Amino acid sequence: MIVQVQRDTQLTAAESANSASQAAETAEAARLAGNDLRAILSEMNSIVQQIGEVAARLKQSADGSREIAAAVGEQSAAIAQIAHTAANLDRLAHQLAGLLEDGSN
């Protein structure tokens, strides 16, 4: 009976040591997984920051495009006014030429 108790005690001690070893391995795996998770979160934060920077640059580009479009619109209006003025000058030149012809006859 004492021998059986000693064997059971040794078996229990061995199982306890095995459990402790497994617990240590599990703790190490959890620590490594935590480190990996922190690295992933850091990379995600970096990506989010880069996306924010790209969005800001796109907004600047859009603002610049709107400014260019407004300037083109202003130039188009100025060119239309110049064309209108040139047409009026041409009409007046023809009228003047007609008056000069009539006056010389």
C-alpha positions as CSV (number, residue, x, y, z in Angstrom):
1,M,0.0,0.0,0.0
2,I,2.8,2.4,0.8
3,V,4.5,1.6,-2.5
4,Q,1.2,2.4,-4.3
5,V,0.9,5.7,-2.5
6,Q,4.5,6.5,-3.4
7,R,3.9,5.6,-7.0
8,D,0.7,7.7,-7.1
9,T,2.6,10.6,-5.4
10,Q,5.4,10.3,-7.9
11,L,2.9,10.2,-10.8
12,T,1.0,13.2,-9.4
13,A,4.3,15.1,-9.0
14,A,5.3,14.3,-12.6
15,E,1.9,15.4,-13.9
16,S,2.2,18.6,-11.8
17,A,5.6,19.3,-13.3
18,N,4.3,18.5,-16.8
19,S,1.3,20.9,-16.2
20,A,3.6,23.6,-14.9
21,S,5.8,23.2,-18.0
22,Q,2.7,23.4,-20.3
23,A,1.5,26.5,-18.4
24,A,4.9,28.1,-18.9
25,E,4.8,27.3,-22.6
26,T,1.2,28.6,-22.8
27,A,2.3,31.8,-21.0
28,E,5.2,32.3,-23.4
29,A,2.9,31.7,-26.4
30,A,0.5,34.2,-25.0
31,R,3.3,36.7,-24.5
32,L,4.5,36.2,-28.1
33,A,1.0,36.5,-29.4
34,G,0.6,39.8,-27.4
35,N,3.8,41.1,-29.0
36,D,2.6,40.2,-32.4
37,L,-0.8,41.8,-31.8
38,R,1.0,45.0,-30.6
39,A,3.1,45.0,-33.8
40,I,-0.1,44.5,-35.9
41,L,-1.8,47.4,-34.1
42,S,1.2,49.6,-34.6
43,E,1.2,48.8,-38.4
44,M,-2.5,49.5,-38.6
45,N,-2.0,52.9,-36.9
46,S,0.7,53.7,-39.4
47,I,-1.5,52.7,-42.3
48,V,-4.4,54.9,-40.9
49,Q,-2.0,57.8,-40.6
50,Q,-0.8,57.3,-44.2
51,I,-4.4,57.2,-45.4
52,G,-5.0,60.4,-43.6
53,E,-2.0,62.0,-45.3
54,V,-3.1,60.8,-48.7
55,A,-6.6,62.2,-48.1
56,A,-5.2,65.6,-47.1
57,R,-3.1,65.6,-50.3
58,L,-6.1,64.7,-52.4
59,K,-8.1,67.5,-50.8
60,Q,-5.2,69.9,-51.6
61,S,-5.3,68.6,-55.2
62,A,-9.0,69.1,-55.4
63,D,-8.7,72.6,-54.0
64,G,-6.1,73.4,-56.6
65,S,-8.3,71.9,-59.4
66,R,-11.2,74.1,-58.3
67,E,-8.9,77.2,-58.3
68,I,-7.7,76.3,-61.8
69,A,-11.3,75.8,-63.0
70,A,-12.3,79.2,-61.6
71,A,-9.3,80.9,-63.3
72,V,-10.1,79.2,-66.6
73,G,-13.7,80.3,-66.2
74,E,-12.6,83.9,-65.6
75,Q,-10.2,83.7,-68.6
76,S,-13.0,82.3,-70.8
77,A,-15.3,85.2,-69.7
78,A,-12.5,87.7,-70.5
79,I,-11.9,86.1,-73.9
80,A,-15.6,86.2,-74.7
81,Q,-15.7,89.9,-73.8
82,I,-12.6,90.6,-76.0
83,A,-14.3,88.7,-78.9
84,H,-17.5,90.8,-78.4
85,T,-15.4,94.0,-78.3
86,A,-13.5,92.9,-81.4
87,A,-16.8,92.3,-83.3
88,N,-18.1,95.7,-82.2
89,L,-14.9,97.3,-83.5
90,D,-15.2,95.4,-86.8
91,R,-18.8,96.6,-87.2
92,L,-17.8,100.2,-86.4
93,A,-14.9,100.0,-88.9
94,H,-17.3,98.9,-91.6
95,Q,-19.7,101.7,-90.7
96,L,-16.9,104.2,-90.8
97,A,-15.7,102.9,-94.1
98,G,-19.3,103.2,-95.5
99,L,-19.5,106.8,-94.2
100,L,-16.2,107.7,-95.8
101,E,-17.3,106.2,-99.1
102,D,-20.6,108.1,-99.0
103,G,-18.7,111.3,-98.1
104,S,-16.3,111.0,-101.0
105,N,-19.1,110.5,-103.5
